[in-house]
Amino acid sequence: MKNYTENLRSPLDLYELYERLGWAEFLQLDAEQLAKAMEGSWYVLYVYDGDRLIGTGRVVSDGVINAYLCGLGVDPEYRNLGVGTRITEQLVRRCQQSKLHVQFFCEEPLVPFYEQCGFVKFAVGMKRGPNLKPSESNRR
């Protein structure tokens, strides 16, 4: 039976899920750093199947106007079973209780999934991380 909870049992659970999702290598964060990111979030949801963390999602928000869904992922072995839909619904419900505008970025192949969850495309995403530098061709 799946357990949806706001409590992370162990930072290692999260790190192992991020490894299975292919996110750990990209982010280059250890288990404690990932747990700290979750603690700094406005709202976090974890999904366990027994002792195994199989999904998570979080909201970063000012608590007044905007809420950004991020880090929403489901273990590849548990996809297409409704776990991602339920995580999304619970995150959105929490945001709606505070009348927040819910936004997020996703990869193009995930657009149909989020449209089924009631979202519409509305903007172009941009990013600049700690190791990204503007290219010479983009300087004006």
ROZA-693937 format. One record per residue: y, x negated, z negated of N, C-alpha, C, O, CB in turn. Coordinates in steps of 0.1 Angstrom, whole numbers. Atoms other than C-alpha are relative to their C-alpha. Glycine has a CB too. Example, Ala and Ser with C-alpha at 12.3 -4.5 7.8 and 13.67 -1.06 7.14 Angstrom:
ROZA-693937
<site <-12, -9, 0>, <-45, -123, -78>, <12, -9, 0>, <12, -19, -7>, <0, 10, -12>>
<site <-11, 9, 0>, <-11, -137, -71>, <11, 8, -8>, <22, 3, -9>, <5, -4, 14>>
//
This chain:
ROZA-693937
<site <-12, -8, 0>, <0, 0, 0>, <12, -9, 0>, <13, -19, -7>, <0, 10, -12>>
<site <-12, 8, -1>, <34, -13, 9>, <10, 4, -11>, <12, 16, -14>, <7, 2, 14>>
<site <-9, -2, 11>, <60, -17, -18>, <14, -5, 5>, <16, -17, 8>, <-4, -8, -13>>
<site <-14, 2, -4>, <97, -15, -9>, <8, -2, -13>, <8, 7, -21>, <6, 11, 9>>
<site <-6, 4, 13>, <117, -33, -36>, <13, -8, 3>, <15, -14, 13>, <-9, -7, -9>>
<site <-12, 8, 0>, <151, -49, -43>, <-3, -14, -7>, <6, -22, -7>, <12, 7, -7>>
<site <3, 12, 8>, <133, -77, -62>, <-9, -9, 8>, <-20, -6, 12>, <-6, 4, -13>>
<site <8, 10, -6>, <121, -109, -47>, <-9, -6, -11>, <-4, -11, -21>, <9, -11, 7>>
<site <9, 5, 10>, <90, -121, -66>, <1, -15, -1>, <1, -21, -12>, <-14, 4, 3>>
<site <-1, 15, 0>, <94, -158, -56>, <7, -4, 13>, <5, 1, 24>, <-15, -6, 0>>
<site <-7, 6, -12>, <117, -178, -33>, <-10, -5, 10>, <-7, -5, 22>, <9, -11, -5>>
<site <10, 4, -9>, <86, -192, -18>, <-5, 11, 9>, <-9, 9, 21>, <-12, -7, -7>>
<site <4, -12, -8>, <76, -157, -6>, <9, 1, 12>, <5, 3, 24>, <0, 13, -8>>
<site <-10, -2, -10>, <108, -155, 14>, <-1, -12, 10>, <0, -9, 22>, <14, 0, -6>>
<site <1, 11, -9>, <105, -190, 28>, <-12, 1, 9>, <-11, -2, 21>, <-1, -14, -8>>
<site <12, -2, -8>, <69, -183, 40>, <2, 11, 11>, <-3, 9, 22>, <-12, 3, -9>>
<site <-3, -10, -10>, <81, -151, 57>, <9, -6, 11>, <6, -3, 23>, <6, 12, -7>>
<site <-9, 6, -10>, <109, -170, 74>, <-7, -10, 9>, <-4, -11, 21>, <12, -7, -7>>
<site <8, 8, -8>, <84, -195, 86>, <-8, 8, 10>, <-9, 4, 22>, <-10, -9, -8>>
<site <8, -8, -9>, <62, -168, 101>, <8, 7, 11>, <4, 9, 22>, <-8, 11, -8>>
<site <-10, -6, -10>, <93, -153, 118>, <5, -11, 9>, <12, -7, 19>, <11, 7, -8>>
<site <-6, 10, -8>, <102, -187, 132>, <15, -3, -3>, <22, -10, 4>, <-1, 3, 15>>
<site <-14, 2, 4>, <135, -187, 113>, <3, -12, -8>, <14, -18, -8>, <5, 12, -7>>
<site <-1, 11, 10>, <129, -215, 88>, <5, -13, 7>, <14, -20, 3>, <-13, -2, -8>>
<site <-4, 12, -8>, <131, -243, 114>, <14, 1, 5>, <21, -9, 4>, <-10, -2, 11>>
<site <-14, -2, -5>, <163, -229, 129>, <10, -2, -11>, <20, -9, -9>, <1, 13, 7>>
<site <-10, 0, 11>, <181, -224, 96>, <0, -13, -8>, <11, -17, -13>, <-3, 11, -9>>
<site <1, 13, 7>, <169, -257, 80>, <5, 2, -15>, <12, -6, -20>, <9, -10, 7>>
<site <-2, -2, 14>, <171, -242, 45>, <-13, 0, -8>, <-23, 3, -3>, <8, 14, -2>>
<site <12, 0, 8>, <147, -246, 16>, <-1, 14, -7>, <8, 22, -5>, <0, -11, -10>>
<site <3, -13, 6>, <132, -217, -4>, <12, 4, -10>, <16, 15, -10>, <-13, -1, -8>>
<site <-10, -4, 9>, <159, -219, -31>, <13, 3, 7>, <20, 12, 2>, <3, -12, -10>>
<site <-13, -3, -7>, <188, -219, -6>, <-1, 14, 6>, <8, 21, 6>, <2, -11, 11>>
<site <2, -14, -5>, <173, -188, 11>, <2, 10, -11>, <8, 20, -9>, <-14, 1, 7>>
<site <-1, -9, 11>, <170, -171, -22>, <14, 2, -5>, <19, 13, -8>, <-9, -4, -12>>
<site <-14, 0, 3>, <206, -180, -30>, <8, 9, 10>, <17, 17, 6>, <6, -14, -1>>
<site <-6, -8, -11>, <217, -164, 3>, <-2, 15, -3>, <7, 23, -2>, <-5, -4, 14>>
<site <3, -14, 3>, <199, -132, -7>, <8, 5, -12>, <13, 16, -12>, <-15, 1, -2>>
<site <-7, -4, 13>, <215, -132, -42>, <15, 3, 3>, <21, 11, -4>, <-2, -11, -10>>
<site <-14, -2, -3>, <249, -134, -26>, <3, 12, 10>, <14, 14, 13>, <5, -13, 7>>
<site <-1, -11, -9>, <243, -104, -4>, <4, 13, -8>, <2, 13, -20>, <-13, 3, 7>>
<site <-4, -13, 6>, <256, -69, -11>, <-12, 8, -4>, <-12, 15, -14>, <10, 8, 9>>
<site <12, -7, 3>, <222, -54, -9>, <-12, -6, 8>, <-10, -11, 19>, <1, 15, 5>>
<site <12, 6, -6>, <187, -67, -1>, <-12, 8, -3>, <-14, 14, -13>, <-2, -15, -6>>
<site <12, -7, 1>, <154, -51, 5>, <-12, -9, 4>, <-11, -16, 14>, <0, 13, 8>>
<site <12, 8, -3>, <120, -67, 4>, <-12, 10, 1>, <-12, 20, -5>, <-3, -11, -11>>
<site <12, -8, -1>, <86, -53, 15>, <-12, -8, -2>, <-14, -18, 5>, <0, 7, 15>>
<site <12, 8, 3>, <54, -65, 0>, <-12, 9, 4>, <-12, 21, 3>, <-1, -3, -15>>
<site <13, -6, -2>, <18, -56, 11>, <-9, -8, -10>, <-13, -19, -7>, <-5, -1, 15>>
<site <7, 7, 11>, <-1, -66, -21>, <9, -11, -5>, <21, -9, -9>, <-13, -6, 5>>
<site <-7, 11, 4>, <11, -101, -29>, <8, -7, 11>, <15, -16, 9>, <-9, -10, -6>>
<site <-6, 6, -12>, <24, -109, 6>, <13, 7, 4>, <13, 19, 6>, <-10, 0, 12>>
<site <-12, -5, -5>, <60, -105, 16>, <-1, 2, 15>, <-3, -8, 22>, <12, -9, -4>>
<site <2, -3, -14>, <59, -88, 50>, <13, 4, 7>, <13, 5, 20>, <-10, 11, 2>>
<site <-13, -4, -7>, <95, -78, 57>, <12, -1, -10>, <10, -1, -22>, <-1, 14, 5>>
<site <-13, 1, 8>, <131, -81, 45>, <11, 4, 9>, <11, 4, 21>, <2, -14, -6>>
<site <-13, -3, -7>, <166, -71, 54>, <11, 0, -10>, <8, 3, -22>, <0, 13, 8>>
<site <-11, 1, 10>, <200, -75, 38>, <13, 5, 6>, <14, 6, 18>, <1, -14, -6>>
<site <-13, -4, -4>, <235, -63, 40>, <11, -9, -6>, <10, -12, -18>, <3, 15, -5>>
<site <-12, 8, 5>, <266, -85, 37>, <12, 9, 2>, <14, 14, 13>, <1, -14, 8>>
<site <-11, -10, 0>, <297, -64, 29>, <11, -3, -9>, <10, -10, -19>, <-6, 13, -3>>
<site <-11, 1, 9>, <331, -63, 15>, <0, 12, -10>, <8, 13, -19>, <14, 1, 8>>
<site <2, -12, 9>, <319, -30, -2>, <10, 11, 2>, <10, 21, -5>, <1, -5, -14>>
<site <-10, -10, -2>, <349, -11, 12>, <0, 6, 14>, <1, 18, 17>, <14, -5, -4>>
<site <-1, -5, -14>, <350, -10, 50>, <-12, -4, 8>, <-19, 5, 13>, <13, -7, 6>>
<site <11, 5, -9>, <324, -31, 68>, <-13, -4, -7>, <-12, -10, -18>, <5, -11, 8>>
<site <13, 5, 4>, <287, -38, 63>, <-7, -6, 12>, <-8, 0, 22>, <-8, 11, -7>>
<site <7, 6, -10>, <267, -62, 83>, <-15, -2, -3>, <-18, -8, -13>, <6, -14, 4>>
<site <15, 2, 2>, <229, -60, 86>, <-3, -14, 5>, <1, -18, 16>, <-8, 11, 7>>
<site <5, 13, -5>, <213, -94, 88>, <-13, -3, -6>, <-18, 3, -16>, <10, -11, -3>>
<site <12, 5, 5>, <181, -112, 82>, <-11, 11, 0>, <-20, 11, -9>, <2, -5, -14>>
<site <10, -11, 0>, <161, -81, 91>, <-12, -5, 9>, <-11, -7, 21>, <6, 13, 6>>
<site <12, 5, -7>, <126, -92, 100>, <-13, 5, -6>, <-14, 8, -18>, <0, -15, 0>>
<site <13, -5, 4>, <90, -81, 98>, <-11, -10, 5>, <-10, -14, 17>, <-3, 15, 6>>
<site <11, 9, -4>, <59, -103, 98>, <-6, 5, 13>, <-9, 17, 14>, <-10, 0, -12>>
<site <6, -4, -13>, <45, -104, 133>, <-13, 9, -1>, <-16, 17, 7>, <-3, -12, 8>>
<site <12, -8, 2>, <12, -90, 120>, <2, 14, -4>, <-7, 23, -4>, <-9, -7, -10>>
<site <-3, -13, 5>, <29, -59, 106>, <10, 7, 9>, <15, 18, 5>, <6, -1, -14>>
<site <-10, -7, -9>, <52, -50, 136>, <-7, 12, 6>, <-19, 14, 7>, <4, -10, 11>>
<site <4, -13, -6>, <50, -16, 152>, <-8, 9, -9>, <-16, 18, -5>, <-8, -3, 13>>
<site <7, -9, 10>, <38, 0, 120>, <11, 8, -8>, <7, 15, -18>, <-8, -8, -10>>
<site <-11, -8, 6>, <72, 15, 110>, <7, -7, -11>, <16, -2, -17>, <-6, 12, -6>>
<site <-6, 7, 11>, <81, -12, 85>, <15, -3, 3>, <24, -1, -5>, <-7, -14, -3>>
<site <-13, 4, -4>, <112, -24, 104>, <9, 13, 0>, <21, 12, -4>, <1, -6, 14>>
<site <-7, -12, 0>, <123, 12, 109>, <4, 5, -14>, <15, 8, -17>, <-8, 12, 7>>
<site <-2, -4, 14>, <120, 20, 72>, <10, -10, -7>, <19, -5, -14>, <-13, 0, -8>>
<site <-10, 9, 6>, <139, -12, 62>, <14, 4, 5>, <23, 5, -2>, <-3, -15, 4>>
<site <-13, -3, -6>, <167, -3, 87>, <5, 13, -6>, <17, 13, -10>, <-1, 2, 15>>
<site <-5, -13, 5>, <169, 33, 74>, <5, -2, -15>, <15, 4, -18>, <-12, 10, 0>>
<site <-4, 1, 14>, <171, 22, 37>, <13, -8, -1>, <21, -5, -9>, <-11, -7, -8>>
<site <-13, 7, 0>, <198, -4, 45>, <11, 9, 4>, <22, 8, -3>, <-1, -13, 9>>
<site <-10, -9, -4>, <218, 21, 64>, <4, 11, -10>, <15, 14, -13>, <-4, 7, 14>>
<site <-3, -11, 10>, <214, 48, 38>, <8, -6, -12>, <18, 1, -16>, <-14, 5, -6>>
<site <-8, 6, 11>, <227, 24, 11>, <15, -2, 5>, <24, 0, -3>, <-6, -14, -4>>
<site <-13, 2, -5>, <257, 16, 33>, <8, 13, 1>, <20, 14, -2>, <0, -7, 14>>
<site <-6, -13, -1>, <264, 53, 40>, <4, 6, -13>, <14, 13, -14>, <-10, 9, 7>>
<site <-4, -5, 13>, <265, 60, 3>, <14, -5, -4>, <21, 2, -12>, <-10, -4, -10>>
<site <-13, 6, 3>, <296, 38, 2>, <9, 2, 12>, <20, -4, 12>, <-1, -15, -3>>
<site <-9, -3, -12>, <310, 51, 35>, <4, -12, 8>, <15, -13, 12>, <12, 8, -4>>
<site <-3, 12, -7>, <307, 17, 51>, <-3, 1, 15>, <-12, 8, 19>, <-8, -12, -6>>
<site <3, 1, -15>, <308, 10, 89>, <-10, -11, 2>, <-8, -23, -1>, <13, -4, 8>>
<site <12, 9, -2>, <274, -6, 97>, <0, -7, 13>, <1, 0, 24>, <-13, 8, -3>>
<site <0, 8, -13>, <274, -34, 123>, <-11, -11, -2>, <-15, -14, -12>, <14, -5, 2>>
<site <9, 12, 0>, <250, -62, 133>, <-1, -5, 14>, <4, 1, 23>, <-14, 4, -6>>
<site <3, 6, -13>, <240, -85, 161>, <-15, 0, 1>, <-22, -2, -9>, <6, -14, 1>>
<site <14, 1, -3>, <206, -85, 177>, <-3, -6, 14>, <6, -6, 22>, <-8, 14, -2>>
<site <4, 5, -13>, <188, -100, 206>, <-2, 11, 9>, <-6, 22, 5>, <-13, -9, -1>>
<site <0, -11, -10>, <188, -80, 238>, <-14, 8, 0>, <-13, 20, 1>, <2, -6, 14>>
<site <13, -8, 0>, <150, -71, 236>, <-1, 10, -11>, <-9, 19, -11>, <-11, -9, 0>>
<site <0, -9, 11>, <157, -54, 203>, <9, 12, 1>, <8, 21, -8>, <3, -8, -13>>
<site <-10, -11, -2>, <184, -31, 216>, <-7, 14, 0>, <-3, 23, -7>, <8, -1, 12>>
<site <6, -13, 0>, <160, -2, 223>, <-5, 5, -14>, <-4, 16, -17>, <-12, 0, 10>>
<site <5, -3, 14>, <145, -4, 188>, <12, 6, -8>, <11, 16, -15>, <-6, -12, -7>>
<site <-12, -4, 8>, <180, -1, 172>, <6, 13, 5>, <12, 21, -2>, <10, -11, -1>>
<site <-4, -12, -5>, <190, 26, 196>, <-8, 12, -5>, <-3, 23, -8>, <0, 0, 16>>
<site <9, -10, 6>, <160, 46, 183>, <4, 3, -14>, <1, 14, -20>, <-14, -4, 2>>
<site <-4, -2, 14>, <174, 41, 148>, <14, 6, 0>, <20, 7, -11>, <0, -14, -7>>
<site <-13, -7, 0>, <207, 57, 159>, <12, -9, 3>, <24, -4, 2>, <2, 7, -13>>
<site <-11, 9, -3>, <228, 27, 168>, <4, 0, 15>, <-4, 4, 23>, <-3, -15, -4>>
<site <-5, 1, -14>, <250, 22, 199>, <6, -14, 2>, <11, -19, -8>, <10, 11, 4>>
<site <-7, 13, -3>, <262, -10, 216>, <15, 2, 0>, <20, 13, 4>, <-5, -5, 14>>
<site <-14, -2, 0>, <298, -16, 210>, <9, -12, 1>, <21, -12, 2>, <4, 7, -13>>
<site <-8, 12, -1>, <309, -52, 212>, <-9, -12, 5>, <-21, -11, 7>, <5, -4, -14>>
<site <6, 12, -4>, <301, -87, 223>, <0, -9, -12>, <10, -11, -18>, <7, -7, 13>>
<site <1, 9, 11>, <289, -111, 197>, <4, -14, 3>, <2, -19, 15>, <-14, 0, -6>>
<site <-4, 14, -1>, <302, -146, 192>, <-5, -7, -12>, <-7, -1, -22>, <16, -2, 2>>
<site <4, 7, 12>, <291, -174, 169>, <4, -14, 1>, <6, -20, 12>, <-16, 1, -1>>
<site <-3, 14, 1>, <300, -208, 157>, <-6, -5, -13>, <-1, -1, -24>, <15, -3, 1>>
<site <6, 5, 12>, <277, -225, 132>, <4, -14, -4>, <13, -20, 3>, <-15, 0, 2>>
<site <-4, 14, 5>, <280, -258, 113>, <-3, -11, 10>, <4, -21, 10>, <-7, -3, -13>>
<site <4, 11, -9>, <264, -278, 141>, <5, 4, 15>, <2, -4, 24>, <-14, -2, 0>>
<site <-5, -4, -14>, <281, -259, 171>, <14, -5, 2>, <23, -3, -7>, <-1, 15, 2>>
<site <-14, 5, -3>, <311, -276, 187>, <4, 7, 13>, <-4, 9, 22>, <0, -15, 0>>
<site <-4, -6, -12>, <332, -261, 214>, <-2, -10, 12>, <0, -22, 10>, <15, 4, 0>>
<site <3, 9, -11>, <322, -275, 248>, <13, -4, 7>, <23, 4, 5>, <-9, 7, 10>>
<site <-12, 4, -6>, <347, -294, 268>, <5, 10, 10>, <17, 12, 12>, <-2, -14, 7>>
<site <-4, -10, -10>, <347, -267, 295>, <7, 12, -6>, <14, 20, 1>, <-12, 5, 8>>
<site <-6, -11, 7>, <358, -241, 269>, <13, -2, -6>, <20, 7, -10>, <-10, 6, -10>>
<site <-13, 3, 6>, <388, -259, 257>, <12, 3, 10>, <10, 1, 22>, <1, -15, -4>>
<site <-12, -4, -9>, <422, -247, 270>, <12, -7, -5>, <23, -5, 0>, <2, 15, 0>>
//
